[in-house]
């Protein structure tokens, strides 16, 4: 009889934890990242400009060209969003992939990591990526509580178009 009581108590506690966890997990998923304002990573900021933020509308920031068709401002496009816990606090973060539209054949990117802080999305980390075979973004995922970033490698590539190798970097969150 004592065994049955402990089993029932354990099941009840488990159900409560699952319910709390589902509420926490869904909070970041409610953010409309397709219509959102972002801060550029430091290495992408123009030192001659005060512009450090950009806003996506429907997942896009169009390329702006001047009268001579020369690009005045690059464009940005939101890619797939991955959710998972990389901070170890039991709450999901959002991993965002973005492609930068240069107006040419280059396809650099940006990776953002957002969490929720007091009901508002807060950027934890951002990183620019290279162009295709020159450290371009291959994949970003959550694996066993760690952020896994895969970038194409120029080693063995037959030009920027054709990467054949990639590097995988695994990040473990150790701060707040």
Secondary structure, DSSP 8 states (H G I E B T S, - for coil): -HHHHHHHHHHHHHHHHHHHHHHHHHHHHTS-TTS-EEE--GGGS-TT----EEE-BTTEE--EE-TTS-EEE-EEEEEEEEEE--SSSS--EEEEEEEEE-SSS---EEEEEEEEETTEEEEEEEEEE-BTTBT-EEEEEEETTEEEEEEEESTT-SSTT---EEEEEEE-----
